[in-house]
Every structure is written in structure tokens, then in C-alpha cells.
Amino acid sequence: MREHGGTGSGGRRGQAERDAITVEIGYALWSAAFAAAVMFGAVAGPALLFALPGAVETVLVRGGGVLAGVLFAVRTVSVLVRFRRAAQPSQPGRTSPDS
């Protein structure tokens, strides 16, 4: 896309494309944070709600934190990679052989 009044160079992004990228990054971060919070609650929740032995409580809380962090990273990357693939046509400017 070309910006109004710009030079029209191929490397510049239009406002709509920048807005779409910003929205997608926000969605990736918020959905990853929600999924990580649910994961942490599911794993560490029993340790926070019930009186468990110290070692079990420590393992559940630390394990929940590690799993939540990993899930956050994986979810963020997967959403952004999927967006990047969807935004780029495989062969721009070419028609399919069936047409």
C-alpha cells in the first residue's frame, strides 16, 4: 500500500497495514496473558487454596509459573506467525492455473 503524499517506495507500509499489525500484536499479547493466567490458576490454584505440604506447594506454584511462561511465549509466537502467513500471498500477482 502506498501512503498518501509519500514516495511510493515498496518498503513503506500504509496506515491500515500498520493498524492491523498493532491490533494483531495486542490480540497476541492479551490472548497469551489470558491463557497463561488460566494455566497458572489450574496448576498452582490448589496450592494457593488448600493447605498442602511445603514441598508440594512449592512444586505446584513454580511449575505453574514455568508452564504459564512457556504457554505465553508459544501462544504469542503462534498468533503472530499465523498472522504473517495470512498477510502474505504465496505468489503475488499470479493467477491460479485453473483460471
BATORDO-52520 format. One record per atom (N, C-alpha, C): residue number from 1; residue in three letters; x, y, z. Coordinates in nm, 2 decimals, always signed. Example, Ala and Ser with C-alpha at 12.3 -4.5 7.8 and 13.67 -1.06 7.14 Angstrom:
REM residues 2
- 1,Ala,+1.32,-0.57,+0.78 $
- 1,Ala,+1.23,-0.45,+0.78 $
- 1,Ala,+1.32,-0.33,+0.78 $
- 2,Ser,+1.28,-0.22,+0.71 $
- 2,Ser,+1.37,-0.11,+0.71 $
- 2,Ser,+1.29,+0.00,+0.79 $
//
This chain:
REM residues 99
- 1,Met,+0.08,-0.12,+0.00 $
- 1,Met,+0.00,+0.00,+0.00 $
- 1,Met,+0.09,+0.12,+0.00 $
- 2,Arg,+0.04,+0.22,-0.07 $
- 2,Arg,+0.11,+0.35,-0.07 $
- 2,Arg,+0.05,+0.45,+0.02 $
- 3,Glu,+0.13,+0.53,+0.09 $
- 3,Glu,+0.08,+0.63,+0.17 $
- 3,Glu,+0.05,+0.75,+0.09 $
- 4,His,-0.05,+0.83,+0.13 $
- 4,His,-0.09,+0.95,+0.06 $
- 4,His,+0.03,+1.05,+0.07 $
- 5,Gly,+0.07,+1.10,-0.04 $
- 5,Gly,+0.18,+1.20,-0.04 $
- 5,Gly,+0.32,+1.15,-0.02 $
- 6,Gly,+0.33,+1.01,-0.01 $
- 6,Gly,+0.46,+0.95,+0.01 $
- 6,Gly,+0.53,+0.93,-0.12 $
- 7,Thr,+0.65,+0.87,-0.12 $
- 7,Thr,+0.72,+0.85,-0.24 $
- 7,Thr,+0.68,+0.72,-0.31 $
- 8,Gly,+0.60,+0.64,-0.24 $
- 8,Gly,+0.55,+0.51,-0.30 $
- 8,Gly,+0.65,+0.40,-0.31 $
- 9,Ser,+0.76,+0.41,-0.23 $
- 9,Ser,+0.86,+0.30,-0.23 $
- 9,Ser,+0.80,+0.18,-0.17 $
- 10,Gly,+0.85,+0.06,-0.22 $
- 10,Gly,+0.79,-0.07,-0.19 $
- 10,Gly,+0.80,-0.10,-0.04 $
- 11,Gly,+0.90,-0.04,+0.03 $
- 11,Gly,+0.92,-0.08,+0.17 $
- 11,Gly,+0.83,-0.01,+0.27 $
- 12,Arg,+0.75,+0.09,+0.23 $
- 12,Arg,+0.67,+0.16,+0.32 $
- 12,Arg,+0.54,+0.09,+0.34 $
- 13,Arg,+0.49,+0.10,+0.46 $
- 13,Arg,+0.36,+0.04,+0.49 $
- 13,Arg,+0.25,+0.15,+0.51 $
- 14,Gly,+0.13,+0.12,+0.46 $
- 14,Gly,+0.02,+0.21,+0.48 $
- 14,Gly,-0.03,+0.21,+0.62 $
- 15,Gln,-0.11,+0.31,+0.65 $
- 15,Gln,-0.16,+0.33,+0.79 $
- 15,Gln,-0.25,+0.21,+0.82 $
- 16,Ala,-0.33,+0.16,+0.73 $
- 16,Ala,-0.42,+0.04,+0.75 $
- 16,Ala,-0.34,-0.08,+0.79 $
- 17,Glu,-0.23,-0.10,+0.72 $
- 17,Glu,-0.14,-0.22,+0.75 $
- 17,Glu,-0.08,-0.21,+0.88 $
- 18,Arg,-0.03,-0.09,+0.92 $
- 18,Arg,+0.03,-0.07,+1.05 $
- 18,Arg,-0.07,-0.09,+1.16 $
- 19,Asp,-0.19,-0.04,+1.14 $
- 19,Asp,-0.30,-0.06,+1.23 $
- 19,Asp,-0.33,-0.20,+1.25 $
- 20,Ala,-0.34,-0.28,+1.14 $
- 20,Ala,-0.37,-0.42,+1.15 $
- 20,Ala,-0.26,-0.50,+1.23 $
- 21,Ile,-0.13,-0.46,+1.21 $
- 21,Ile,-0.02,-0.52,+1.28 $
- 21,Ile,-0.03,-0.49,+1.43 $
- 22,Thr,-0.06,-0.36,+1.46 $
- 22,Thr,-0.08,-0.32,+1.60 $
- 22,Thr,-0.19,-0.40,+1.67 $
- 23,Val,-0.30,-0.41,+1.60 $
- 23,Val,-0.42,-0.49,+1.66 $
- 23,Val,-0.38,-0.63,+1.68 $
- 24,Glu,-0.31,-0.69,+1.58 $
- 24,Glu,-0.27,-0.83,+1.60 $
- 24,Glu,-0.17,-0.85,+1.71 $
- 25,Ile,-0.08,-0.76,+1.73 $
- 25,Ile,+0.02,-0.78,+1.84 $
- 25,Ile,-0.06,-0.77,+1.97 $
- 26,Gly,-0.15,-0.67,+1.98 $
- 26,Gly,-0.23,-0.66,+2.10 $
- 26,Gly,-0.31,-0.78,+2.13 $
- 27,Tyr,-0.37,-0.84,+2.03 $
- 27,Tyr,-0.45,-0.96,+2.04 $
- 27,Tyr,-0.36,-1.08,+2.09 $
- 28,Ala,-0.24,-1.09,+2.03 $
- 28,Ala,-0.15,-1.19,+2.06 $
- 28,Ala,-0.11,-1.18,+2.21 $
- 29,Leu,-0.08,-1.06,+2.26 $
- 29,Leu,-0.03,-1.05,+2.40 $
- 29,Leu,-0.15,-1.07,+2.49 $
- 30,Trp,-0.27,-1.02,+2.46 $
- 30,Trp,-0.38,-1.03,+2.56 $
- 30,Trp,-0.43,-1.18,+2.56 $
- 31,Ser,-0.44,-1.24,+2.45 $
- 31,Ser,-0.48,-1.38,+2.45 $
- 31,Ser,-0.38,-1.47,+2.52 $
- 32,Ala,-0.25,-1.44,+2.50 $
- 32,Ala,-0.14,-1.52,+2.56 $
- 32,Ala,-0.15,-1.50,+2.71 $
- 33,Ala,-0.17,-1.37,+2.76 $
- 33,Ala,-0.18,-1.35,+2.90 $
- 33,Ala,-0.29,-1.42,+2.96 $
- 34,Phe,-0.41,-1.42,+2.89 $
- 34,Phe,-0.53,-1.49,+2.95 $
- 34,Phe,-0.50,-1.64,+2.96 $
- 35,Ala,-0.45,-1.70,+2.85 $
- 35,Ala,-0.42,-1.84,+2.85 $
- 35,Ala,-0.32,-1.88,+2.96 $
- 36,Ala,-0.21,-1.79,+2.98 $
- 36,Ala,-0.11,-1.82,+3.08 $
- 36,Ala,-0.18,-1.81,+3.22 $
- 37,Ala,-0.26,-1.71,+3.24 $
- 37,Ala,-0.33,-1.69,+3.37 $
- 37,Ala,-0.42,-1.82,+3.41 $
- 38,Val,-0.49,-1.87,+3.30 $
- 38,Val,-0.57,-1.98,+3.33 $
- 38,Val,-0.48,-2.10,+3.36 $
- 39,Met,-0.37,-2.12,+3.29 $
- 39,Met,-0.28,-2.23,+3.31 $
- 39,Met,-0.22,-2.22,+3.45 $
- 40,Phe,-0.18,-2.10,+3.49 $
- 40,Phe,-0.12,-2.09,+3.63 $
- 40,Phe,-0.23,-2.12,+3.73 $
- 41,Gly,-0.35,-2.07,+3.71 $
- 41,Gly,-0.46,-2.10,+3.81 $
- 41,Gly,-0.49,-2.25,+3.82 $
- 42,Ala,-0.49,-2.32,+3.70 $
- 42,Ala,-0.52,-2.46,+3.70 $
- 42,Ala,-0.41,-2.54,+3.78 $
- 43,Val,-0.29,-2.50,+3.76 $
- 43,Val,-0.18,-2.58,+3.82 $
- 43,Val,-0.15,-2.54,+3.96 $
- 44,Ala,-0.14,-2.41,+3.98 $
- 44,Ala,-0.10,-2.36,+4.12 $
- 44,Ala,-0.22,-2.33,+4.21 $
- 45,Gly,-0.34,-2.33,+4.15 $
- 45,Gly,-0.46,-2.30,+4.23 $
- 45,Gly,-0.48,-2.38,+4.35 $
- 46,Pro,-0.46,-2.51,+4.34 $
- 46,Pro,-0.48,-2.60,+4.46 $
- 46,Pro,-0.38,-2.56,+4.57 $
- 47,Ala,-0.26,-2.53,+4.53 $
- 47,Ala,-0.16,-2.49,+4.63 $
- 47,Ala,-0.19,-2.36,+4.70 $
- 48,Leu,-0.26,-2.27,+4.63 $
- 48,Leu,-0.30,-2.14,+4.69 $
- 48,Leu,-0.43,-2.15,+4.77 $
- 49,Leu,-0.51,-2.25,+4.74 $
- 49,Leu,-0.64,-2.26,+4.81 $
- 49,Leu,-0.64,-2.35,+4.93 $
- 50,Phe,-0.56,-2.46,+4.92 $
- 50,Phe,-0.56,-2.56,+5.02 $
- 50,Phe,-0.43,-2.56,+5.10 $
- 51,Ala,-0.43,-2.61,+5.22 $
- 51,Ala,-0.31,-2.63,+5.30 $
- 51,Ala,-0.24,-2.76,+5.26 $
- 52,Leu,-0.14,-2.75,+5.18 $
- 52,Leu,-0.06,-2.86,+5.13 $
- 52,Leu,+0.08,-2.86,+5.19 $
- 53,Pro,+0.14,-2.98,+5.19 $
- 53,Pro,+0.28,-2.98,+5.24 $
- 53,Pro,+0.37,-2.88,+5.16 $
- 54,Gly,+0.47,-2.83,+5.23 $
- 54,Gly,+0.55,-2.72,+5.17 $
- 54,Gly,+0.61,-2.76,+5.04 $
- 55,Ala,+0.67,-2.88,+5.02 $
- 55,Ala,+0.73,-2.92,+4.90 $
- 55,Ala,+0.63,-2.93,+4.79 $
- 56,Val,+0.51,-2.98,+4.81 $
- 56,Val,+0.41,-2.99,+4.71 $
- 56,Val,+0.36,-2.85,+4.67 $
- 57,Glu,+0.35,-2.77,+4.76 $
- 57,Glu,+0.30,-2.63,+4.73 $
- 57,Glu,+0.41,-2.56,+4.65 $
- 58,Thr,+0.53,-2.57,+4.68 $
- 58,Thr,+0.64,-2.51,+4.60 $
- 58,Thr,+0.65,-2.56,+4.46 $
- 59,Val,+0.63,-2.69,+4.45 $
- 59,Val,+0.64,-2.76,+4.31 $
- 59,Val,+0.52,-2.71,+4.23 $
- 60,Leu,+0.40,-2.70,+4.28 $
- 60,Leu,+0.29,-2.66,+4.21 $
- 60,Leu,+0.30,-2.51,+4.17 $
- 61,Val,+0.34,-2.43,+4.26 $
- 61,Val,+0.35,-2.28,+4.23 $
- 61,Val,+0.46,-2.26,+4.12 $
- 62,Arg,+0.57,-2.32,+4.14 $
- 62,Arg,+0.68,-2.30,+4.05 $
- 62,Arg,+0.65,-2.36,+3.91 $
- 63,Gly,+0.60,-2.48,+3.92 $
- 63,Gly,+0.56,-2.55,+3.79 $
- 63,Gly,+0.45,-2.47,+3.72 $
- 64,Gly,+0.35,-2.42,+3.79 $
- 64,Gly,+0.25,-2.33,+3.72 $
- 64,Gly,+0.31,-2.21,+3.66 $
- 65,Gly,+0.41,-2.15,+3.73 $
- 65,Gly,+0.47,-2.03,+3.67 $
- 65,Gly,+0.55,-2.06,+3.55 $
- 66,Val,+0.63,-2.17,+3.55 $
- 66,Val,+0.70,-2.21,+3.43 $
- 66,Val,+0.61,-2.25,+3.32 $
- 67,Leu,+0.51,-2.32,+3.34 $
- 67,Leu,+0.41,-2.36,+3.24 $
- 67,Leu,+0.34,-2.24,+3.18 $
- 68,Ala,+0.31,-2.15,+3.27 $
- 68,Ala,+0.24,-2.02,+3.22 $
- 68,Ala,+0.33,-1.94,+3.13 $
- 69,Gly,+0.46,-1.93,+3.17 $
- 69,Gly,+0.55,-1.85,+3.09 $
- 69,Gly,+0.58,-1.92,+2.96 $
- 70,Val,+0.59,-2.05,+2.95 $
- 70,Val,+0.61,-2.12,+2.83 $
- 70,Val,+0.48,-2.10,+2.74 $
- 71,Leu,+0.37,-2.12,+2.80 $
- 71,Leu,+0.24,-2.10,+2.72 $
- 71,Leu,+0.23,-1.96,+2.67 $
- 72,Phe,+0.27,-1.86,+2.74 $
- 72,Phe,+0.26,-1.72,+2.70 $
- 72,Phe,+0.35,-1.70,+2.57 $
- 73,Ala,+0.47,-1.75,+2.58 $
- 73,Ala,+0.56,-1.74,+2.47 $
- 73,Ala,+0.51,-1.81,+2.34 $
- 74,Val,+0.47,-1.94,+2.36 $
- 74,Val,+0.42,-2.02,+2.25 $
- 74,Val,+0.29,-1.96,+2.19 $
- 75,Arg,+0.20,-1.91,+2.27 $
- 75,Arg,+0.08,-1.85,+2.21 $
- 75,Arg,+0.11,-1.72,+2.14 $
- 76,Thr,+0.19,-1.64,+2.19 $
- 76,Thr,+0.23,-1.51,+2.13 $
- 76,Thr,+0.29,-1.54,+1.99 $
- 77,Val,+0.39,-1.63,+1.99 $
- 77,Val,+0.46,-1.66,+1.86 $
- 77,Val,+0.36,-1.72,+1.76 $
- 78,Ser,+0.28,-1.81,+1.80 $
- 78,Ser,+0.19,-1.88,+1.71 $
- 78,Ser,+0.09,-1.78,+1.65 $
- 79,Val,+0.04,-1.69,+1.73 $
- 79,Val,-0.06,-1.60,+1.67 $
- 79,Val,+0.01,-1.50,+1.57 $
- 80,Leu,+0.13,-1.46,+1.60 $
- 80,Leu,+0.20,-1.36,+1.51 $
- 80,Leu,+0.25,-1.43,+1.39 $
- 81,Val,+0.29,-1.56,+1.39 $
- 81,Val,+0.33,-1.63,+1.28 $
- 81,Val,+0.21,-1.66,+1.19 $
- 82,Arg,+0.10,-1.70,+1.24 $
- 82,Arg,-0.02,-1.72,+1.17 $
- 82,Arg,-0.07,-1.59,+1.10 $
- 83,Phe,-0.06,-1.48,+1.16 $
- 83,Phe,-0.09,-1.35,+1.10 $
- 83,Phe,+0.00,-1.32,+0.98 $
- 84,Arg,+0.13,-1.34,+1.00 $
- 84,Arg,+0.22,-1.31,+0.90 $
- 84,Arg,+0.20,-1.40,+0.77 $
- 85,Arg,+0.17,-1.53,+0.79 $
- 85,Arg,+0.14,-1.61,+0.68 $
- 85,Arg,+0.01,-1.57,+0.61 $
- 86,Ala,-0.09,-1.53,+0.68 $
- 86,Ala,-0.21,-1.49,+0.62 $
- 86,Ala,-0.20,-1.36,+0.55 $
- 87,Ala,-0.11,-1.28,+0.59 $
- 87,Ala,-0.10,-1.15,+0.52 $
- 87,Ala,-0.02,-1.15,+0.40 $
- 88,Gln,+0.06,-1.25,+0.37 $
- 88,Gln,+0.15,-1.26,+0.25 $
- 88,Gln,+0.10,-1.36,+0.16 $
- 89,Pro,+0.05,-1.32,+0.04 $
- 89,Pro,+0.01,-1.42,-0.06 $
- 89,Pro,+0.13,-1.50,-0.11 $
- 90,Ser,+0.11,-1.63,-0.14 $
- 90,Ser,+0.22,-1.71,-0.18 $
- 90,Ser,+0.28,-1.67,-0.31 $
- 91,Gln,+0.20,-1.63,-0.41 $
- 91,Gln,+0.26,-1.58,-0.54 $
- 91,Gln,+0.19,-1.45,-0.58 $
- 92,Pro,+0.23,-1.34,-0.53 $
- 92,Pro,+0.16,-1.22,-0.56 $
- 92,Pro,+0.16,-1.19,-0.71 $
- 93,Gly,+0.05,-1.14,-0.76 $
- 93,Gly,+0.04,-1.10,-0.89 $
- 93,Gly,+0.02,-1.22,-0.99 $
- 94,Arg,+0.01,-1.34,-0.95 $
- 94,Arg,-0.01,-1.45,-1.04 $
- 94,Arg,-0.14,-1.51,-1.02 $
- 95,Thr,-0.20,-1.56,-1.12 $
- 95,Thr,-0.33,-1.63,-1.12 $
- 95,Thr,-0.31,-1.78,-1.10 $
- 96,Ser,-0.42,-1.84,-1.06 $
- 96,Ser,-0.41,-1.99,-1.04 $
- 96,Ser,-0.41,-2.06,-1.18 $
- 97,Pro,-0.36,-2.18,-1.19 $
- 97,Pro,-0.36,-2.24,-1.32 $
- 97,Pro,-0.50,-2.28,-1.37 $
- 98,Asp,-0.59,-2.29,-1.28 $
- 98,Asp,-0.73,-2.32,-1.32 $
- 98,Asp,-0.81,-2.21,-1.39 $
- 99,Ser,-0.76,-2.09,-1.38 $
- 99,Ser,-0.84,-1.98,-1.43 $
- 99,Ser,-0.81,-1.95,-1.58 $
//
